[in-house]
Amino acid sequence: MARHRKPQTLPAVTLRARRQLGACLAGASALTATLLSLTVAPAAPPAPDRAPTGHMSPEPQAAP
């Protein structure tokens, strides 16, 4: 029969450091995403001759 070892326990300092690192990385990621969304301009300006359609599909056009 195989013997099983007792799982190694990590020191509390290591667990706290891992949690803090995870929180810092999540915060940095959120801050970067916010700043990036504020500084990046849209790919193209809206067309002046068309009204914004939002999420609606375009009307089918008749063939000439």
Secondary structure as UniProt FT lines:
FT   HELIX           12..39
FT   TURN            48..49
FT   TURN            54..55
//
